[in-house]
Amino acid sequence: MHTDLWNHALALYARPGVEAACLALQELGGDVCLLLCGTWLQARGIAPDEQRIATLQALARPWQRDVVAPLRSLRRQWREHALADPQLSVMREQVKALELQAERTLLERLEALARGWPAQASATPDWLAWLVPGLARNHDALNQLRAAARELQDAEVGD
């Protein structure tokens, strides 16, 4: 199992269908960093509860709102113009790299926050059910992410 959240997120995101599922959940109001953190906590056998969810959200929301979202918005805003402007295209890639670094920073902060939470041997947590927005609760993208997270966990346990 990946011991750190960043490498877990990279491994999960690289699995077939996960990128599309995460983007679909993001369009429905989901925080992809929180969802990836949830799959990491689940793999570690840490049970969700209201306090933990609130603590994670309290850390993630301002960072998403004030740092990640403005970078994402700028990157998207430049998409069409960057196709015809090579200099803007380079700048857009730089903004994209900043956006990724901001997400990595958030994942590192989420990991630091949750690192000391104890695992429970009998826990069968479903962090995604707690973290996904209401509009996405029965969405295929959530099922895709959940299945990919299980497959990744099974593959790592088998190693």
Steps between C-alpha positions, in 0.01 A plus 500: 500500500618850426579649837463859391191663356674658198629168364168332574322777307740468205460122486122518522468787251708303248256207503265470201190715528600680820595832341165520319314395815677763710430773246132399486477509880675837502240635256233382746664698780734237638841585638732256325775547758258410780371200306855374437579558867191298586616204292840520672342506846275212403799294382663567838192369684415831662131542572323822402297701745339843501789667683763363261295599197449852637870532581607393150244730337602794719856460377415437135224753428697824543799360308277382216312831493795738535783315325397207278175636354648832379787317329259251341274782385788687340627185328154427360447862399818490290425164333364628167735796461803285583431284195588791273758675719818302574613737775165481674514123460830493691355721772190281520722196557674691780164577660408131461821405681417746779152351527648152535747625762214661691312169497813316615542748784139443604549123495813537714306713748213252509746217561669689784161564657388136482834325548441425869147367467498137612394214278229263616544134415127444455435824310344479156480872441341665201663839502370582153140478621583761764702731272311500171243776439134402496467534121767234452388239753362260239713616207691250287816706555483432874460128437797513258719674758391263775575193285840634390594574862405144599700357209804709594473390862466134397799529265715656773400240758592228249852639451 
